[in-house]
Amino acid sequence: MIPAGPATIREYLDDTIDSINHHVGMSNCVIAVIDDSRQNRFANLGDAVLNATVVTPADYREGTGSTTRGSLFCKLINALKLLVRHYRFDVLLRMDTDALMIGDAPHEDAIRFFESRPDVGMVGAFQRRGDGSDKTHAMAVKGRELAREMSLRRGFKNPALVTTLRRMVRRAEGHGYTWGDMCTGGACFMLPNAIKAMDDRGYFDLQVLKRSKLMDDALMALACYAAGYKLADLPEEDNVLAINWRRLPMPLKELISRRKKIVHPIKDEDVSIEPTVRAYFQKRRTESHRFSTVASPR
């Protein structure tokens, strides 16, 4: 599931999709693109990519006006509702357009982990960033944002929003939630049973959250906990994810040597970084395809 916003470059979106199909296989996955361009810029993607489907969300610009906060959360849950009701799948990967798949079959690593931890509904960069650094201080900051969102002052302005958040937090705390908990939304895996539980409990119908100023990944984590599931990091020795919020987690050759399979973000303040990174992994995919073609029996 990939949200594509107004600033998304089609060439880059196509490259991210190509990386998924190369490393997972077109017959093994469905790629759902949320066309949040506000202009139906990606409506023809389903014709261009055989295993792609396009979800056009309701226009939530009357919400926060942000493409990454409550408005985006409502677009994500709308897409999740459609996917869980129309497809059967073993795991769901939520990726941003500035994420890239760089190794084979990361979904299999996620499935094995979920099988060993049935209490976990979402796995990604939770308490550790993709570069290995501790992330808990940053989540504490998000927790303070949640406290402001549920404040009495905010309640006077939007009582329905505050009431909804307070109910969700109470339920989430019963399942081990700490204020601010979240997996970085650049790329994370979700368990189908957790998605169904969120849907069954009505968390995919909370359009009031479009007015929230919380980041979409913070709201998704809250819904996951409230539905009875936890968040987790992959074990460090088997962590195929290199997911930071900002800046490439590590040099390109180190990503390869440490057997990372998904990286985020590949963009930077230096706009020359992203095309360089994409070209590097495009070359690797081409060489891998050429080798497998030559090596395959005739």
Residue, then its C-alpha position, 0 to 999 in steps of 0.5 A: m500500500i503506497p500513498a502517492g501525494p501531490a508532490t510525487i514524481r511518477e518516475y520515482l513511483d514507477d521505480t519503487i513499484d518496479s523494485i517491489n515487483h523485482h524482489v517479490g514477484m508480480s504474481n505474489c503481490v497486489i500493489a495498492v496505490i492511494d492516489d492522493s494527487r488531488q488530480n487523479r494523476f495516477a488513475n492509469l497506473g492500473d493499466a500500466v502495471l498488471n498487479a496494481t490497483v488505484v484507490t482514490p480517497a475522499d478529499y480531506r483537505e477540509g481537515t488539517g490541510s496536511t498530507t501527513r497527519g489526520s487527513l492522510f490517516c483517514k485516506l490510509i484507513n479507507a484503503l485498508k478497509l477496501l483491501v481487507r474486505h476484497y483481498r486475502f493476503d498474508v501480510l501488508l506492507r505500507m511504503d512511502t514513495d521515497a522507500l525502495m525495496i533492495g533485497d529479495a522477499p522481505h515479506e517472508d521475513a515479516i511473516r515468519f516474525f508474525e508467526s512467532r509473535p501473534d501478539v504483534g500487529m505492526v513491525g517496523a522501526f519502532q524503538r530503533r531507527g534503521d541506523g540502529s539508534d534509539k528512537t524512544h526519546a523521539m516517541a516521547v515527544k510524540g507522546r507530548e503532542l498526543a497530550r496537547e491533542m487531548s487537552l481541555r483547550r483542544g476539547f473546547k474546539n473539537p470535542a468529538l476528536v478529543t473524546t475519540l482519542r481519549r477512548m482509543v488511548r484508554r483501550a490502547e493502554g490496556h494492551g501496553y501502549t505508551w503515549g507516542d508509540m509508533c512505527t515510522g511510516g516510511a515502511c512497515f508491515m501489518l498483520p492481516n488479523a490486526i487490520k481486521a481487528m481495527d476494522d471490526r472495532g470501527y477504527f476504520d470509520l473514524q473520519v473525525l480523526k481527519r482533523s487530528k494534528l498527529m502524524d498518520d503513523a502515530l494514529m495508526a499505532l494507536a489504532c493497532y494497540a486499541a484493537g489489541y495488538k502491539l508494535a515491535d522491531l524485528p530482531e536485530e540479527d534478522n532486521v531486514l529493514a533500514i527505516n529512518w524518518r530522515r536521511l539515508p540510514m547508512p551508505l549504500k554498500e553497507l545496506i548491501s553488506r548488512r543484507k537490508k531489504i527495504v530502505h527509507p528514505i532515499k531522498d535528502e535535502d540534497v535533491s541529487i541524492e535520490p536519483t543517485v540512489r535509485a540509479y545504483f539499485q536499478k543497476r543492481r536489479t538489471e545485473s541480477h536479472r541478467f545473471s538469472t537469465v544467463a544462469s537459468p537452464r535452457 
